[in-house]
């Protein structure tokens, strides 16, 4: 290593690959200083964390999702559609199961079934909401909070809206 640092000797490609693997960094970054520092594990899917406002305007081709001050991603071993995204839970309407700060991964390609948790957007609201999905009758969907202190929302002819995606993974953070 000392010879490499002092430019006495140039490392071979095989050496760079071994060092990168040992340090758990990408070969490109180690060799050039460019690109991401960490390699993305090939068996994991990278999912962008977006805001509830962005979720309300979601489309599968949406490609720039700056959450907060910069890009952030979660990794999962689930096989998901290209439009999958993650949200951070805010508020207490889904207590006790979902706490503020928990994150959920949403797949917009899935059709919800009764009892699933979904991200939905009511036409008269700016932000999307995360609730339990319940079909009341043909054309009438209820979005049910788990916390009894909050009202059930309805999607029907009088209150139009749409289901954006279905929750497929829930991450609880203890601290």
Order of alpha helices (4+ residues) and beta strands (2+ residues): alpha-alpha-alpha-beta-alpha-beta-beta-beta-beta-beta-beta-beta-beta
